[in-house]
Amino acid sequence: MTNANKFNLLLDVVKLMHSLADGLEAVAYAFADSQELFVDATAVQSKVETGQPTPKAIAEKMPTLEDVRAVLAVKSQNGMTAEVRDLISKYGGSKLSDVDPNHYADIIRDAEVLGNG
């Protein structure tokens, strides 16, 4: 095997490792988001009464990369991996981190309807 072939093989491994890391991070955020469903309602109510924004309200204003990853991870876990990839491609990326953050809210809206049709 030539040095060029070894180098290309190593680059392929690095790309796969990045994809794996992105996937694991998305699953972690999805798990964390699912735990937020069980947040004490009185804590949320006190934040609303004192004017402090809740995490949901912040995400609705300008979603973060982590917010989008969490939504897409759930869809992917529900068997819609190909649709998730298509959605990322639709907004100009080969992976989620390639997508312009200005499209995050659009991706979340599009993802919410996946599987409903």
C-alpha positions, 0 to 999 in steps of 0.5 A: 500500500502506498503512502498516498493510499494510507493517507487517504485511508486515514482521512476516511477514518477521521471523517467517519470518526467525526460523523460518529461523534456528531451522531453521539452528540445528537443522541446525547442532546436528544436524551437531555431534551427528553429529560426536560419533559419531566422538569418541575412545573413549578420551576417553569412557572416561577421562571415565567412569573419572574420574566426569565425565559425558559429553554423552550422560549430561547430555542424558539427565538434562535435555535442553536446547533444543539437544538437542531441536532436534538430534533434530528436525532429523534427523527433519525432514531425513529427510522428517518435517517435518509430524510434527515440527510435529505433535509441537511442537504436541502439547506446546503450541508453534507453534515449539520455543522455545515449548514448556515445557522440562519436555517436552523429554525427552518430545519426544525420546522421541516423536521417536525412534519417528517413522518406525518405525510 
